[in-house]
Amino acid sequence: MTAPKLDKITRHNGVAGQISYRTKVRYPNEPPMAVEFVGSVYGGPVVAISPGFGQVFVDDPGRFGTFGPEWVRRYFA
C-alpha cells in the first residue's frame, strides 16, 4: 500500500500543555479526509480525531518518536 499524501500540518496550542496537529490526508482514489492528533508537550496518550471515525487512542504513540509534525508523517508512513 502506498503512503497517503498529507497537506500542510498545522499546530494548535491548547491549555495545560495540550497541543494538536491537523492536516488533510489524501489516499489515491478517495476524497481528502481531515485528521487531528491531540497530545501533550509532557508526553502521554495521543488521540486521533476525524469526522466519520470519531476519536481513537493511538496505541503506543512513542513508536513514532516525539509528538510533532514528523510524528504525524511517521504515523502515515
MIVEXVO-878717 format. One record per atom (N, C-alpha, C, O): residue number from 1; residue in one letter; atom name; x, y, z. Coordinates in steps of 0.1 Angstrom, whole numbers. Layout:
// residues N
  gutor  lumgu  kelo     xx     yy     zz
    NUM      A    CA      X      Y      Z
...
END
This chain:
// residues 77
  gutor  lumgu  kelo     xx     yy     zz
      1      M     N      8    -12      0
      1      M    CA      0      0      0
      1      M     C      9     12      0
      1      M     O     19     13      7
      2      T     N      5     22     -8
      2      T    CA     13     35     -9
      2      T     C      9     44      2
      2      T     O     -3     45      6
      3      A     N     19     51      8
      3      A    CA     16     60     19
      3      A     C      7     72     13
      3      A     O      9     76      2
      4      P     N     -2     77     21
      4      P    CA    -10     88     16
      4      P     C     -2    101     15
      4      P     O      8    102     21
      5      K     N     -8    111      8
      5      K    CA     -2    124      7
      5      K     C     -8    132     19
      5      K     O    -20    131     21
      6      L     N      0    140     25
      6      L    CA     -5    149     36
      6      L     C     -4    164     32
      6      L     O      5    168     25
      7      D     N    -15    171     35
      7      D    CA    -14    186     33
      7      D     C     -5    192     44
      7      D     O      1    184     52
      8      K     N     -4    205     44
      8      K    CA      4    212     54
      8      K     C     -1    207     68
      8      K     O    -13    207     71
      9      I     N      8    205     77
      9      I    CA      5    201     91
      9      I     C      6    213     99
      9      I     O     16    220    100
     10      T     N     -5    217    106
     10      T    CA     -6    229    114
     10      T     C     -7    225    129
     10      T     O    -14    216    133
     11      R     N      0    233    137
     11      R    CA      0    231    152
     11      R     C    -10    240    158
     11      R     O    -11    252    154
     12      H     N    -17    236    168
     12      H    CA    -27    244    176
     12      H     C    -24    241    191
     12      H     O    -24    230    195
     13      N     N    -22    252    198
     13      N    CA    -20    251    212
     13      N     C    -33    251    220
     13      N     O    -41    259    218
     14      G     N    -33    243    230
     14      G    CA    -45    242    239
     14      G     C    -41    247    253
     14      G     O    -31    256    254
     15      V     N    -47    243    263
     15      V    CA    -44    247    277
     15      V     C    -36    236    284
     15      V     O    -37    224    280
     16      A     N    -29    239    294
     16      A    CA    -21    230    302
     16      A     C    -12    221    294
     16      A     O    -11    209    298
     17      G     N     -6    226    284
     17      G    CA      4    218    276
     17      G     C     -2    210    265
     17      G     O      5    202    258
     18      Q     N    -16    211    263
     18      Q    CA    -22    203    252
     18      Q     C    -18    209    239
     18      Q     O    -19    222    237
     19      I     N    -15    201    229
     19      I    CA    -13    206    216
     19      I     C    -19    196    206
     19      I     O    -22    184    209
     20      S     N    -22    201    194
     20      S    CA    -28    193    184
     20      S     C    -22    196    170
     20      S     O    -17    207    168
     21      Y     N    -21    186    162
     21      Y    CA    -16    188    148
     21      Y     C    -27    183    139
     21      Y     O    -33    173    140
     22      R     N    -30    192    129
     22      R    CA    -41    190    120
     22      R     C    -36    189    105
     22      R     O    -27    197    102
     23      T     N    -42    181     97
     23      T    CA    -38    180     83
     23      T     C    -50    174     76
     23      T     O    -59    169     82
     24      K     N    -49    173     63
     24      K    CA    -58    165     54
     24      K     C    -50    154     48
     24      K     O    -39    156     44
     25      V     N    -56    142     48
     25      V    CA    -49    130     43
     25      V     C    -56    127     30
     25      V     O    -68    127     29
     26      R     N    -47    124     20
     26      R    CA    -53    121      7
     26      R     C    -48    107      2
     26      R     O    -36    105     -1
     27      Y     N    -57     97      2
     27      Y    CA    -54     84     -3
     27      Y     C    -58     84    -18
     27      Y     O    -67     91    -22
     28      P     N    -51     76    -26
     28      P    CA    -55     75    -40
     28      P     C    -69     71    -42
     28      P     O    -74     62    -35
     29      N     N    -76     78    -51
     29      N    CA    -90     75    -55
     29      N     C   -100     77    -43
     29      N     O   -111     71    -43
     30      E     N    -96     85    -33
     30      E    CA   -106     88    -22
     30      E     C   -105    103    -20
     30      E     O    -95    110    -23
     31      P     N   -116    108    -15
     31      P    CA   -116    123    -12
     31      P     C   -107    125      0
     31      P     O   -105    117      9
     32      P     N   -102    138      2
     32      P    CA    -94    141     13
     32      P     C   -101    140     26
     32      P     O   -113    142     27
     33      M     N    -94    136     37
     33      M    CA   -101    134     50
     33      M     C    -93    142     60
     33      M     O    -81    141     61
     34      A     N   -100    151     67
     34      A    CA    -94    159     78
     34      A     C    -90    149     90
     34      A     O    -98    140     93
     35      V     N    -79    151     96
     35      V    CA    -75    144    107
     35      V     C    -68    153    117
     35      V     O    -60    162    113
     36      E     N    -70    151    130
     36      E    CA    -63    158    140
     36      E     C    -58    149    151
     36      E     O    -64    139    155
     37      F     N    -46    151    155
     37      F    CA    -39    143    166
     37      F     C    -38    153    178
     37      F     O    -32    163    177
     38      V     N    -43    148    189
     38      V    CA    -42    157    201
     38      V     C    -33    149    212
     38      V     O    -36    138    215
     39      G     N    -24    157    217
     39      G    CA    -15    151    227
     39      G     C    -10    162    236
     39      G     O    -17    172    238
     40      S     N      1    160    243
     40      S    CA      6    170    253
     40      S     C     21    172    251
     40      S     O     28    163    247
     41      V     N     26    183    255
     41      V    CA     40    186    255
     41      V     C     47    178    265
     41      V     O     59    176    265
     42      Y     N     40    172    275
     42      Y    CA     45    164    285
     42      Y     C     45    149    282
     42      Y     O     49    141    291
     43      G     N     41    145    270
     43      G    CA     40    131    267
     43      G     C     27    125    270
     43      G     O     17    133    272
     44      G     N     26    112    270
     44      G    CA     13    106    274
     44      G     C      5    102    261
     44      G     O     11    101    251
     45      P     N     -8    100    263
     45      P    CA    -16     94    252
     45      P     C    -18    104    241
     45      P     O    -17    117    243
     46      V     N    -20     99    229
     46      V    CA    -24    107    218
     46      V     C    -37    102    212
     46      V     O    -39     90    211
     47      V     N    -46    111    209
     47      V    CA    -59    108    204
     47      V     C    -60    112    189
     47      V     O    -57    124    186
     48      A     N    -64    103    180
     48      A    CA    -67    107    166
     48      A     C    -82    110    165
     48      A     O    -90    102    169
     49      I     N    -85    121    158
     49      I    CA    -98    125    156
     49      I     C   -101    128    142
     49      I     O    -93    135    135
     50      S     N   -111    122    136
     50      S    CA   -115    125    122
     50      S     C   -130    123    121
     50      S     O   -136    115    127
     51      P     N   -136    132    112
     51      P    CA   -151    131    110
     51      P     C   -154    117    104
     51      P     O   -147    112     95
     52      G     N   -164    111    109
     52      G    CA   -168     98    104
     52      G     C   -162     86    111
     52      G     O   -168     75    111
     53      F     N   -151     89    118
     53      F    CA   -144     78    125
     53      F     C   -144     81    140
     53      F     O   -141     72    148
     54      G     N   -146     93    144
     54      G    CA   -147     97    158
     54      G     C   -133     98    164
     54      G     O   -123    103    157
     55      Q     N   -132     95    177
     55      Q    CA   -119     96    184
     55      Q     C   -114     82    188
     55      Q     O   -121     74    193
     56      V     N   -101     80    185
     56      V    CA    -95     67    190
     56      V     C    -81     70    196
     56      V     O    -74     79    191
     57      F     N    -77     63    206
     57      F    CA    -64     64    212
     57      F     C    -54     57    202
     57      F     O    -57     47    197
     58      V     N    -42     63    200
     58      V    CA    -32     57    193
     58      V     C    -24     48    202
     58      V     O    -19     52    212
     59      D     N    -24     35    198
     59      D    CA    -16     25    206
     59      D     C     -1     28    205
     59      D     O      4     30    194
     60      D     N      5     29    217
     60      D    CA     20     31    218
     60      D     C     25     43    209
     60      D     O     32     40    200
     61      P     N     20     55    212
     61      P    CA     24     66    203
     61      P     C     39     69    203
     61      P     O     44     75    194
     62      G     N     46     64    213
     62      G    CA     61     66    213
     62      G     C     68     59    202
     62      G     O     79     63    199
     63      R     N     62     49    196
     63      R    CA     69     42    185
     63      R     C     71     51    173
     63      R     O     78     48    164
     64      F     N     64     63    172
     64      F    CA     65     72    161
     64      F     C     74     84    165
     64      F     O     76     93    157
     65      G     N     81     83    177
     65      G    CA     90     93    181
     65      G     C     83    104    189
     65      G     O     73    102    195
     66      T     N     90    116    189
     66      T    CA     85    127    197
     66      T     C     73    133    190
     66      T     O     73    135    177
     67      F     N     62    136    197
     67      F    CA     50    141    191
     67      F     C     52    155    185
     67      F     O     57    164    191
     68      G     N     50    156    172
     68      G    CA     51    168    164
     68      G     C     48    165    150
     68      G     O     43    154    146
     69      P     N     51    174    140
     69      P    CA     48    172    126
     69      P     C     54    159    120
     69      P     O     48    152    113
     70      E     N     67    156    124
     70      E    CA     73    144    119
     70      E     C     66    132    125
     70      E     O     66    122    118
     71      W     N     61    133    137
     71      W    CA     54    122    143
     71      W     C     42    118    134
     71      W     O     39    107    131
     72      V     N     35    129    129
     72      V    CA     23    127    121
     72      V     C     27    120    108
     72      V     O     21    111    103
     73      R     N     38    125    102
     73      R    CA     43    119     89
     73      R     C     47    104     91
     73      R     O     44     96     83
     74      R     N     54    101    102
     74      R    CA     57     87    105
     74      R     C     45     78    108
     74      R     O     45     66    104
     75      Y     N     35     84    114
     75      Y    CA     22     77    116
     75      Y     C     16     71    103
     75      Y     O     11     60    102
     76      F     N     17     80     93
     76      F    CA     11     76     80
     76      F     C     20     69     70
     76      F     O     16     65     60
     77      A     N     33     68     74
     77      A    CA     43     62     65
     77      A     C     41     47     64
     77      A     O     49     40     57
END
